[in-house]
Structures are given as C-alpha cells and as structure tokens.
C-alpha cells in the first residue's frame, strides 16, 4: 500500500457514509490502544461517531511493571475524558512470548524496521480476531498517531487482516490534522504518563544507547 495514500480522507469518507446511514445506535468500534497518551486524541475524535471499546493488547511491553502502569493510565483516562458516546475497556491477555515469537530473527533490526512491522501485525491481527468474535462493526488502532509509526504499514496490515477475518477495518492516520499535537495537549491536561520508548526491550536498549552516545 502506497505511503502517498491520504488515510485521513479515507476515514472522512467512511465517517460520512456511517452518518448517512442514520443509525439509532452509534456503531461499535474495537480500538486497539498502545497507551493512554496515544489514545487521548483518538478517543476525543472517534467517540463522536462510535461506541468504543479500548482493546489493550500489547505483549511487546517487555517489563510487566511498565505494562501495568500503562494499563492503569489507560483506565484512568477513560474514566476522566469527556466523550459523546460510551467508552469501555477490554484488556487482552499479556504474554510477552507472543511478541518474541513474532519478531524472531528480526531482533537485530532497528526502530521502523521489519521488526516493527511484525509487531504491528501481531497486535492488529489479534484485534481483528476479537472484533470478529465479539461482532464489532469496525476495528482499528491508535498506533498511527505516532510520528514514529508507519501509517502505510498499519493500514496495509489492517486491510489484510480485515479480509482474512471478514470484519471491517477503519482506515486512519491519526497524526493528521494536528492529531499528535492534540494528544500532547491532552496528555498534559490529564497529567498522563508519557513513556519515552515504545515498550519492547529492543526499543528500550536503542533509547539507552542513544542517551549514552
């Protein structure tokens, strides 16, 4: 899938089509979230259109204390953030071995490499599985809000697993229209914990190496 595709325009079109359907009840969205800060703007934005369930499935977070801290922040944000439609929380199972299995042979590669692609695929595929099992109208992920994440890869994977599991994927590039900037503002407003690495042990080591150099 081309990096030149404007996924915000694709999302605009999907939201317009949903609005034109005139549903009495807002459609349901399973929203994979990597952390509270990244979900902040996405929740503010998409809760205007959907009943959202945050799906917290992140076996890439290698340290359990870090994982639990992020879960707590995600839950707190949901309780405190004003939204139009309901937002619920669903925690996925936490097994770091699933991440290590997914990136085996790619450990030596850096950030934004095939290792990250494999990690995206692991989390998005599991989100599609749960969306199918629980009959959500759509699924997507907050990951594209980060300027360090490849939106083309994420949407390519989302489209692929959508076809595989026959459940609709919501195209997005949430960093557009100052989405990333707004997430920083909301993080400050709600005093959210903002981690300085994605979560996996490899990104942590890379960050530490850069700091030393």
Backbone as CSV, one residue per row, in Angstrom:
resi,resn,N_x,N_y,N_z,CA_x,CA_y,CA_z,C_x,C_y,C_z
1,UNK,0.845,-1.186,0.000,0.000,0.000,0.000,0.886,1.243,0.000
2,UNK,0.559,2.217,-0.824,1.412,3.383,-1.007,1.377,4.312,0.195
3,UNK,2.559,4.890,0.488,2.634,5.882,1.550,1.986,7.194,1.126
4,UNK,1.657,7.322,-0.165,1.043,8.544,-0.662,-0.465,8.577,-0.470
5,UNK,-1.053,7.482,-0.035,-2.495,7.442,0.223,-2.811,8.349,1.403
6,UNK,-3.865,9.158,1.268,-4.304,10.020,2.361,-5.356,9.256,3.169
7,UNK,-4.921,8.639,4.253,-5.823,7.812,5.046,-6.826,8.649,5.835
8,UNK,-6.500,9.904,6.091,-7.469,10.779,6.745,-8.685,11.004,5.841
9,UNK,-8.440,11.173,4.541,-9.546,11.336,3.602,-10.373,10.058,3.500
10,UNK,-9.717,8.904,3.550,-10.440,7.637,3.536,-11.314,7.516,4.789
11,UNK,-10.776,7.954,5.928,-11.557,7.936,7.165,-12.729,8.903,7.073
12,UNK,-12.486,10.108,6.544,-13.568,11.087,6.376,-14.718,10.479,5.568
13,UNK,-14.373,9.783,4.503,-15.393,9.173,3.650,-16.176,8.110,4.410
14,UNK,-15.476,7.292,5.189,-16.153,6.246,5.954,-17.077,6.848,7.010
15,UNK,-16.612,7.910,7.678,-17.434,8.551,8.707,-18.670,9.201,8.088
16,UNK,-18.524,9.772,6.905,-19.666,10.371,6.208,-20.685,9.301,5.847
17,UNK,-20.205,8.164,5.352,-21.106,7.067,4.991,-21.852,6.544,6.210
18,UNK,-21.159,6.457,7.340,-21.795,5.995,8.572,-22.876,6.976,9.011
19,UNK,-22.552,8.280,8.941,-23.519,9.306,9.339,-24.757,9.267,8.456
20,UNK,-24.562,9.007,7.169,-25.684,8.984,6.219,-26.595,7.776,6.416
21,UNK,-26.105,6.769,7.128,-26.933,5.588,7.393,-28.043,5.877,8.399
22,UNK,-27.871,6.949,9.184,-28.900,7.356,10.135,-29.225,6.313,11.185
23,UNK,-28.215,5.664,11.729,-28.440,4.639,12.749,-28.984,5.255,14.031
24,UNK,-29.867,4.520,14.699,-30.349,4.966,16.004,-29.256,4.819,17.053
25,UNK,-28.469,3.764,16.930,-27.369,3.500,17.855,-26.053,3.696,17.124
26,UNK,-25.101,4.349,17.766,-23.784,4.537,17.154,-23.139,3.178,16.894
27,UNK,-22.421,3.017,15.791,-21.749,1.745,15.522,-20.660,1.478,16.561
28,UNK,-20.301,0.231,16.688,-19.302,-0.163,17.686,-17.926,-0.271,17.044
29,UNK,-16.928,0.157,17.809,-15.542,0.154,17.327,-14.649,-0.484,18.375
30,UNK,-13.887,-1.486,17.967,-12.837,-2.051,18.826,-11.555,-1.324,18.475
31,UNK,-11.073,-0.529,19.421,-9.918,0.334,19.183,-8.705,-0.191,19.933
32,UNK,-7.780,-0.791,19.187,-6.540,-1.218,19.823,-5.776,0.018,20.267
33,UNK,-5.305,0.014,21.509,-4.548,1.141,22.039,-3.214,0.672,22.576
34,UNK,-2.177,1.466,22.276,-0.845,1.156,22.781,-0.583,1.827,24.120
35,UNK,-1.289,2.939,24.392,-1.095,3.667,25.644,-2.139,4.770,25.757
36,UNK,-2.283,5.311,26.942,-3.251,6.382,27.169,-2.948,7.635,26.346
37,UNK,-1.701,8.140,26.325,-1.436,9.353,25.548,-1.823,9.226,24.079
38,UNK,-1.476,8.106,23.458,-1.809,7.926,22.043,-3.310,7.789,21.813
39,UNK,-4.025,7.278,22.794,-5.472,7.101,22.639,-6.249,8.371,22.921
40,UNK,-5.631,9.358,23.567,-6.370,10.528,24.051,-7.099,11.271,22.935
41,UNK,-6.356,11.704,21.936,-6.982,12.419,20.816,-7.928,11.500,20.048
42,UNK,-7.532,10.252,19.865,-8.347,9.316,19.095,-9.705,9.110,19.764
43,UNK,-9.713,8.997,21.082,-10.979,8.864,21.810,-11.819,10.135,21.697
44,UNK,-11.168,11.267,21.862,-11.885,12.549,21.748,-12.532,12.666,20.373
45,UNK,-11.819,12.251,19.352,-12.268,12.354,17.961,-13.333,11.312,17.615
46,UNK,-13.003,10.047,17.796,-13.876,8.984,17.308,-15.090,8.721,18.189
47,UNK,-15.052,9.151,19.441,-16.226,8.949,20.301,-17.401,9.810,19.846
48,UNK,-17.172,10.735,18.933,-18.275,11.490,18.338,-19.117,10.606,17.415
49,UNK,-18.526,9.499,16.954,-19.167,8.668,15.937,-19.442,7.236,16.381
50,UNK,-18.702,6.744,17.382,-18.751,5.323,17.730,-18.938,5.100,19.230
51,UNK,-19.534,3.984,19.561,-19.376,3.395,20.880,-18.068,2.615,20.826
52,UNK,-17.126,2.996,21.668,-15.764,2.468,21.568,-15.451,1.528,22.721
53,UNK,-14.776,0.453,22.393,-14.138,-0.381,23.401,-12.638,-0.353,23.148
54,UNK,-11.905,0.169,24.106,-10.447,0.136,24.025,-9.989,-1.300,24.243
55,UNK,-9.196,-1.804,23.309,-8.637,-3.151,23.438,-7.152,-3.014,23.722
56,UNK,-6.764,-3.378,24.932,-5.371,-3.201,25.347,-4.635,-4.535,25.218
57,UNK,-4.061,-4.733,24.058,-3.283,-5.948,23.779,-1.898,-5.528,23.316
58,UNK,-0.908,-5.631,24.212,0.442,-5.152,23.930,1.507,-6.061,24.557
59,UNK,1.662,-7.277,24.022,2.674,-8.191,24.568,4.092,-7.748,24.269
60,UNK,4.255,-6.707,23.461,5.581,-6.157,23.180,6.168,-5.420,24.379
61,UNK,5.335,-5.029,25.340,5.836,-4.311,26.513,6.531,-5.325,27.412
62,UNK,7.843,-5.291,27.403,8.639,-6.374,27.977,8.619,-6.402,29.498
63,UNK,8.555,-5.239,30.118,8.596,-5.161,31.572,7.171,-5.115,32.131
64,UNK,6.821,-6.054,33.007,5.439,-6.127,33.495,5.051,-4.904,34.319
65,UNK,5.979,-4.349,35.072,5.669,-3.141,35.843,5.296,-1.985,34.913
66,UNK,6.044,-1.864,33.818,5.740,-0.848,32.814,4.371,-1.114,32.198
67,UNK,4.114,-2.374,31.907,2.828,-2.762,31.319,1.680,-2.369,32.244
68,UNK,1.763,-2.719,33.518,0.694,-2.429,34.474,0.496,-0.922,34.637
69,UNK,1.577,-0.181,34.598,1.491,1.277,34.726,0.707,1.860,33.555
70,UNK,0.970,1.356,32.362,0.268,1.853,31.181,-1.206,1.455,31.203
71,UNK,-1.502,0.260,31.676,-2.902,-0.171,31.795,-3.655,0.757,32.742
72,UNK,-3.048,1.065,33.875,-3.697,1.930,34.871,-3.965,3.318,34.295
73,UNK,-3.009,3.857,33.536,-3.197,5.167,32.928,-4.307,5.132,31.880
74,UNK,-4.374,4.035,31.135,-5.430,3.897,30.130,-6.806,3.880,30.790
75,UNK,-6.937,3.130,31.860,-8.207,3.061,32.588,-8.581,4.432,33.157
76,UNK,-7.605,5.120,33.698,-7.880,6.432,34.302,-8.353,7.428,33.250
77,UNK,-7.704,7.435,32.106,-8.106,8.353,31.050,-9.555,8.112,30.623
78,UNK,-9.926,6.858,30.481,-11.294,6.529,30.084,-12.296,7.069,31.094
79,UNK,-11.954,7.006,32.356,-12.848,7.499,33.398,-12.951,9.024,33.399
80,UNK,-11.882,9.710,33.029,-11.827,11.164,33.185,-12.134,11.950,31.915
81,UNK,-11.924,11.365,30.752,-12.092,12.095,29.498,-13.571,12.210,29.123
82,UNK,-14.096,13.420,28.910,-15.496,13.559,28.483,-15.667,13.113,27.031
83,UNK,-16.655,12.281,26.782,-16.889,11.749,25.434,-18.388,11.766,25.124
84,UNK,-18.708,11.752,23.848,-20.110,11.784,23.422,-20.762,10.415,23.588
85,UNK,-20.099,9.380,23.064,-20.610,8.010,23.167,-19.738,7.224,24.145
86,UNK,-20.255,6.100,24.587,-19.585,5.360,25.663,-18.223,4.824,25.223
87,UNK,-17.344,4.729,26.197,-16.029,4.128,26.001,-15.814,3.091,27.092
88,UNK,-15.551,1.859,26.687,-15.310,0.751,27.615,-13.861,0.288,27.478
89,UNK,-13.465,-0.611,28.366,-12.079,-1.103,28.372,-12.076,-2.621,28.366
90,UNK,-11.261,-3.193,27.502,-11.077,-4.641,27.435,-9.585,-4.927,27.386
91,UNK,-9.084,-5.623,28.399,-7.661,-5.956,28.427,-7.427,-7.309,27.780
92,UNK,-6.523,-7.351,26.831,-6.151,-8.614,26.221,-5.222,-9.391,27.133
93,UNK,-4.928,-10.623,26.762,-4.003,-11.414,27.566,-2.586,-10.858,27.401
94,UNK,-1.795,-11.020,28.414,-0.440,-10.470,28.408,0.565,-11.599,28.459
95,UNK,1.187,-11.865,27.328,2.180,-12.927,27.207,3.294,-12.438,26.290
96,UNK,4.402,-12.012,26.882,5.488,-11.436,26.095,6.080,-12.426,25.094
97,UNK,5.909,-13.723,25.352,6.469,-14.717,24.439,5.833,-14.611,23.055
98,UNK,4.579,-14.162,22.997,3.920,-13.975,21.704,4.665,-12.935,20.869
99,UNK,5.123,-11.885,21.527,5.908,-10.859,20.823,7.249,-11.427,20.369
100,UNK,7.962,-12.117,21.269,9.271,-12.654,20.906,9.161,-13.665,19.773
101,UNK,8.093,-14.446,19.764,7.878,-15.389,18.665,7.655,-14.653,17.344
102,UNK,6.908,-13.551,17.416,6.555,-12.792,16.208,7.773,-12.133,15.572
103,UNK,8.749,-11.722,16.398,9.903,-10.971,15.855,11.173,-11.812,15.808
104,UNK,11.039,-13.123,16.003,12.222,-13.983,15.985,12.974,-13.844,14.657
105,UNK,14.268,-13.635,14.756,15.106,-13.440,13.581,15.229,-11.984,13.161
106,UNK,14.426,-11.118,13.781,14.429,-9.697,13.431,14.934,-8.838,14.584
107,UNK,15.394,-9.489,15.638,15.767,-8.772,16.856,16.845,-7.716,16.623
108,UNK,17.741,-7.969,15.674,18.879,-7.078,15.436,18.499,-5.827,14.655
109,UNK,17.313,-5.810,14.085,16.896,-4.672,13.268,16.443,-3.512,14.153
110,UNK,16.570,-2.307,13.656,16.259,-1.127,14.449,14.806,-0.719,14.397
111,UNK,14.538,0.440,14.997,13.201,1.012,15.003,12.760,1.301,13.566
112,UNK,11.458,1.137,13.306,10.838,1.367,11.998,11.289,0.345,10.960
113,UNK,11.666,-0.830,11.405,12.134,-1.895,10.511,11.075,-2.990,10.400
114,UNK,11.458,-4.094,9.750,10.562,-5.245,9.637,10.166,-5.797,11.003
115,UNK,10.998,-5.570,11.998,10.653,-5.989,13.361,9.382,-5.280,13.831
116,UNK,9.307,-4.000,13.556,8.120,-3.235,13.934,6.906,-3.695,13.123
117,UNK,7.132,-3.988,11.843,6.025,-4.472,11.006,5.433,-5.748,11.597
118,UNK,6.303,-6.654,12.011,5.841,-7.912,12.605,5.070,-7.664,13.893
119,UNK,5.517,-6.689,14.666,4.831,-6.334,15.911,3.457,-5.736,15.628
120,UNK,3.385,-4.846,14.638,2.089,-4.281,14.241,1.128,-5.405,13.840
121,UNK,1.651,-6.334,13.034,0.800,-7.401,12.520,0.268,-8.267,13.651
122,UNK,1.115,-8.586,14.608,0.695,-9.384,15.757,-0.482,-8.727,16.470
123,UNK,-0.360,-7.439,16.756,-1.385,-6.754,17.540,-2.654,-6.478,16.738
124,UNK,-2.498,-6.118,15.473,-3.679,-5.859,14.658,-4.447,-7.135,14.324
125,UNK,-3.725,-8.222,14.101,-4.423,-9.473,13.812,-5.233,-9.933,15.018
126,UNK,-4.659,-9.830,16.208,-5.394,-10.213,17.404,-6.616,-9.309,17.612
127,UNK,-6.466,-8.037,17.282,-7.600,-7.116,17.382,-8.705,-7.529,16.419
128,UNK,-8.336,-7.913,15.203,-9.322,-8.372,14.228,-10.032,-9.641,14.703
129,UNK,-9.270,-10.539,15.324,-9.856,-11.774,15.852,-10.931,-11.451,16.890
130,UNK,-10.605,-10.575,17.819,-11.557,-10.214,18.884,-12.743,-9.445,18.307
131,UNK,-12.481,-8.564,17.352,-13.577,-7.816,16.713,-14.554,-8.761,16.042
132,UNK,-14.033,-9.794,15.403,-14.882,-10.796,14.761,-15.663,-11.595,15.792
133,UNK,-14.978,-12.069,16.813,-15.616,-12.897,17.844,-16.736,-12.158,18.561
134,UNK,-16.532,-10.860,18.806,-17.494,-10.083,19.592,-18.393,-9.210,18.725
135,UNK,-18.334,-9.425,17.426,-19.249,-8.780,16.471,-19.208,-7.258,16.517
136,UNK,-18.005,-6.691,16.583,-17.866,-5.244,16.475,-18.100,-4.831,15.024
137,UNK,-18.605,-3.618,14.842,-18.841,-3.122,13.494,-17.534,-2.772,12.780
138,UNK,-16.546,-2.290,13.541,-15.249,-1.905,12.980,-14.147,-2.172,13.995
139,UNK,-12.910,-2.205,13.494,-11.740,-2.209,14.368,-10.670,-1.320,13.761
140,UNK,-9.807,-0.793,14.616,-8.640,-0.029,14.157,-7.670,0.092,15.324
141,UNK,-6.604,0.887,15.141,-5.586,1.043,16.177,-5.191,2.508,16.322
142,UNK,-4.746,2.868,17.503,-4.252,4.225,17.768,-2.830,4.433,17.253
143,UNK,-2.152,3.385,16.851,-0.714,3.451,16.573,-0.326,4.514,15.550
144,UNK,-1.195,4.802,14.596,-0.814,5.733,13.531,-0.701,7.176,14.012
145,UNK,-1.082,7.465,15.252,-0.943,8.838,15.744,0.526,9.209,15.968
146,UNK,1.360,8.223,16.162,2.770,8.488,16.439,3.521,8.842,15.163
147,UNK,4.336,9.897,15.190,5.167,10.215,14.021,6.252,9.174,13.776
148,UNK,6.438,8.265,14.727,7.453,7.213,14.598,6.879,5.915,14.032
149,UNK,5.555,5.898,13.792,4.913,4.694,13.274,4.524,4.899,11.817
150,UNK,4.658,3.842,11.024,4.413,3.898,9.586,2.922,3.642,9.313
151,UNK,2.195,4.705,8.978,0.754,4.595,8.762,0.425,3.697,7.571
152,UNK,1.257,3.742,6.536,1.012,2.893,5.363,1.084,1.420,5.749
153,UNK,2.079,1.050,6.538,2.181,-0.336,7.012,0.959,-0.720,7.846
154,UNK,0.579,0.143,8.761,-0.548,-0.161,9.650,-1.836,-0.370,8.863
155,UNK,-2.081,0.486,7.893,-3.305,0.353,7.099,-3.238,-0.830,6.145
156,UNK,-2.058,-1.128,5.660,-1.873,-2.325,4.825,-2.210,-3.583,5.628
157,UNK,-1.693,-3.660,6.845,-1.959,-4.811,7.712,-3.433,-4.851,8.093
158,UNK,-3.985,-3.672,8.450,-5.397,-3.618,8.819,-6.293,-4.133,7.710
159,UNK,-6.004,-3.737,6.484,-6.788,-4.189,5.337,-6.642,-5.699,5.143
160,UNK,-5.434,-6.188,5.306,-5.176,-7.616,5.101,-5.914,-8.476,6.126
161,UNK,-5.811,-8.119,7.401,-6.462,-8.946,8.427,-7.974,-8.739,8.416
162,UNK,-8.424,-7.580,7.926,-9.858,-7.359,7.748,-10.434,-8.360,6.753
163,UNK,-9.731,-8.551,5.652,-10.166,-9.530,4.647,-10.069,-10.951,5.186
164,UNK,-9.015,-11.202,5.940,-8.793,-12.549,6.474,-9.888,-12.963,7.442
165,UNK,-10.306,-12.024,8.305,-11.291,-12.357,9.338,-12.679,-11.803,9.052
166,UNK,-12.834,-11.217,7.874,-14.149,-10.733,7.443,-14.789,-9.811,8.474
167,UNK,-14.027,-8.810,8.887,-14.542,-7.793,9.805,-14.000,-6.435,9.366
168,UNK,-14.835,-5.399,9.305,-14.435,-4.117,8.703,-13.344,-3.370,9.480
169,UNK,-12.389,-2.862,8.743,-11.284,-2.083,9.298,-11.516,-0.604,9.027
170,UNK,-11.230,0.230,10.015,-11.372,1.672,9.881,-10.010,2.255,9.526
171,UNK,-9.853,2.721,8.276,-8.601,3.342,7.854,-8.344,4.613,8.657
172,UNK,-7.083,4.896,8.932,-6.780,6.091,9.716,-5.304,6.440,9.648
173,UNK,-5.044,7.720,9.816,-3.702,8.228,10.098,-3.918,9.374,11.078
174,UNK,-3.969,9.027,12.354,-4.433,9.959,13.369,-3.477,11.115,13.646
175,UNK,-2.264,11.049,13.104,-1.342,12.175,13.291,-1.745,13.370,12.422
176,UNK,-2.598,13.138,11.422,-3.050,14.208,10.545,-3.914,15.202,11.322
177,UNK,-4.053,16.392,10.760,-4.866,17.458,11.354,-4.476,17.741,12.799
178,UNK,-3.168,17.739,13.027,-2.616,18.047,14.353,-3.043,17.051,15.433
179,UNK,-3.324,15.823,15.021,-3.730,14.808,15.989,-2.658,14.514,17.021
180,UNK,-1.412,14.426,16.565,-0.316,14.168,17.507,-0.150,15.343,18.464
181,UNK,-0.227,16.558,17.927,-0.131,17.750,18.772,-1.238,17.766,19.814
182,UNK,-2.454,17.428,19.402,-3.579,17.411,20.336,-3.379,16.345,21.404
183,UNK,-2.783,15.213,21.049,-2.535,14.163,22.033,-1.556,14.638,23.108
184,UNK,-0.583,15.452,22.718,0.365,16.013,23.686,-0.355,16.987,24.618
185,UNK,-1.245,17.801,24.045,-2.024,18.743,24.857,-2.896,18.014,25.863
186,UNK,-3.569,16.970,25.415,-4.441,16.197,26.307,-3.628,15.458,27.365
187,UNK,-2.469,14.980,26.983,-1.601,14.302,27.944,-1.198,15.247,29.070
188,UNK,-0.908,16.472,28.707,-0.553,17.472,29.722,-1.763,17.828,30.579
189,UNK,-2.912,17.975,29.939,-4.135,18.348,30.660,-4.532,17.293,31.692
190,UNK,-4.364,16.019,31.338,-4.761,14.925,32.230,-3.574,14.321,32.977
191,UNK,-2.412,14.951,32.852,-1.202,14.525,33.561,-0.907,13.044,33.319
192,UNK,-0.955,12.670,32.047,-0.733,11.277,31.685,0.753,10.933,31.682
193,UNK,1.034,9.718,32.068,2.398,9.196,31.982,2.738,8.981,30.514
194,UNK,3.788,9.664,30.035,4.240,9.518,28.656,5.590,8.802,28.656
195,UNK,5.597,7.564,28.214,6.812,6.779,28.157,7.711,7.292,27.036
196,UNK,9.004,7.024,27.120,9.939,7.501,26.102,10.478,6.376,25.228
197,UNK,9.780,5.242,25.203,10.110,4.165,24.264,8.836,3.381,24.006
198,UNK,8.794,2.632,22.913,7.535,2.002,22.507,7.078,0.923,23.480
199,UNK,8.037,0.272,24.134,7.652,-0.760,25.094,8.505,-2.007,25.035
200,UNK,9.006,-2.343,23.861,9.778,-3.580,23.759,11.204,-3.369,24.271
201,UNK,11.834,-4.455,24.636,13.181,-4.392,25.193,14.182,-3.854,24.175
202,UNK,13.925,-4.092,22.901,14.844,-3.635,21.854,14.804,-2.114,21.718
203,UNK,13.603,-1.549,21.735,13.495,-0.089,21.641,14.055,0.579,22.889
204,UNK,13.917,-0.087,24.022,14.475,0.457,25.267,15.997,0.501,25.191
205,UNK,16.593,-0.568,24.696,18.049,-0.608,24.557,18.537,0.442,23.559
206,UNK,17.796,0.619,22.472,18.160,1.629,21.484,18.122,3.029,22.094
207,UNK,17.101,3.292,22.890,16.985,4.597,23.537,18.146,4.822,24.496
208,UNK,18.466,3.803,25.280,19.557,3.917,26.254,20.902,4.120,25.551
209,UNK,21.108,3.446,24.436,22.354,3.590,23.669,22.500,5.016,23.119
210,UNK,21.392,5.573,22.619,21.411,6.947,22.102,21.720,7.941,23.216
211,UNK,21.155,7.693,24.405,21.390,8.595,25.525,22.871,8.581,25.939
212,UNK,23.477,7.407,25.899,24.883,7.291,26.282,25.808,7.954,25.265
213,UNK,25.411,7.876,23.997,26.256,8.431,22.943,26.066,9.931,22.792
